[in-house]
Amino acid sequence: MMTVITEVTLKPGSEPEWDAAMRERLAAARGRPGWVGAQLLIPLDGQNKRVVVGTWQSRADWQAWHEDEAFAETRARMEGLQEGDSAIAWHEVVVEARAEG
């Protein structure tokens, strides 16, 4: 299992629109082959920054999702709301622990 962490900085005032597009993207990812789950985070020291933590069975599953039409549609909207390039880091999941239910 792989986790990808993406950090982005948003243009001031675009946060609600970007967050809505990310919610749509995550809803579309449900049921995709290899998708495990995701979190959208706002750092306490940067209200215009976002951190997306996505977990996939494999990096190939993540790449296939990036070629999906639903992903491409949200990408076009979201990129126009961001400042600069996003930073992406990959991590292999060694242990996963969650509350039951």
C-alpha positions in Angstrom: 0.0 0.0 0.0 1.2 3.5 -0.8 0.4 6.9 0.6 0.9 10.1 -1.4 1.1 13.5 0.3 0.4 16.5 -1.8 0.9 20.1 -0.5 -0.6 23.1 -2.3 -0.9 26.8 -1.7 -4.2 28.4 -2.8 -4.8 31.9 -4.2 -6.4 34.1 -1.5 -10.2 33.7 -1.5 -10.2 30.6 -3.6 -10.2 28.2 -0.7 -14.0 27.4 -0.6 -14.1 26.7 -4.4 -10.9 24.5 -4.3 -12.2 22.6 -1.3 -15.5 21.9 -3.1 -13.7 20.6 -6.1 -11.6 18.4 -3.9 -14.7 17.0 -2.3 -16.0 16.2 -5.8 -12.7 14.5 -6.7 -12.7 12.4 -3.6 -16.3 11.3 -4.1 -15.4 10.3 -7.7 -12.4 8.3 -6.4 -14.6 6.1 -4.2 -14.9 2.7 -5.8 -11.9 3.2 -8.1 -9.6 0.2 -8.3 -7.0 0.4 -5.6 -8.4 3.4 -3.7 -8.1 3.0 0.0 -9.0 6.5 1.4 -7.9 10.1 1.7 -7.9 13.1 4.0 -7.9 16.9 3.2 -6.0 18.9 5.8 -5.6 22.6 6.5 -2.4 23.4 8.3 -2.9 25.5 11.5 -0.3 28.0 10.3 -1.7 28.5 6.8 -5.4 28.8 6.0 -4.6 29.1 2.3 -2.6 25.9 2.3 -3.9 22.4 1.8 -2.4 18.9 2.4 -4.0 15.9 0.7 -3.1 12.5 2.1 -4.3 9.8 -0.3 -3.8 6.1 0.2 -3.8 3.6 -2.7 -3.1 -0.1 -3.1 -0.4 0.8 -5.6 1.2 3.8 -7.3 -0.1 2.3 -10.6 -3.7 2.6 -9.3 -3.1 6.2 -8.4 -1.7 6.8 -11.9 -4.7 5.2 -13.6 -6.9 7.5 -11.6 -5.0 10.5 -12.9 -6.0 9.4 -16.4 -9.7 9.2 -15.6 -12.0 11.9 -17.0 -13.4 12.8 -13.6 -9.9 13.5 -12.3 -9.1 15.6 -15.4 -12.2 17.7 -15.0 -11.4 18.7 -11.4 -7.7 19.2 -12.2 -8.5 21.9 -14.7 -10.7 23.8 -12.2 -8.3 23.3 -9.2 -5.0 24.3 -10.9 -6.4 27.7 -11.7 -7.0 28.3 -8.0 -3.5 27.4 -6.9 -0.4 29.4 -6.5 2.8 27.8 -7.7 3.5 24.1 -8.1 2.3 21.5 -5.7 4.7 19.3 -3.8 4.2 15.5 -3.9 5.9 12.9 -1.7 5.4 9.1 -1.8 5.5 6.8 1.3 5.1 3.1 1.6 2.6 2.2 4.3 4.3 -0.1 6.8 1.5 -0.2 9.4 -2.1 1.2 9.3 -4.2 1.4 12.4 -7.7 2.9 12.6 -10.6 2.8 15.0 -13.2 0.1 14.4 -16.4 1.2 12.7 
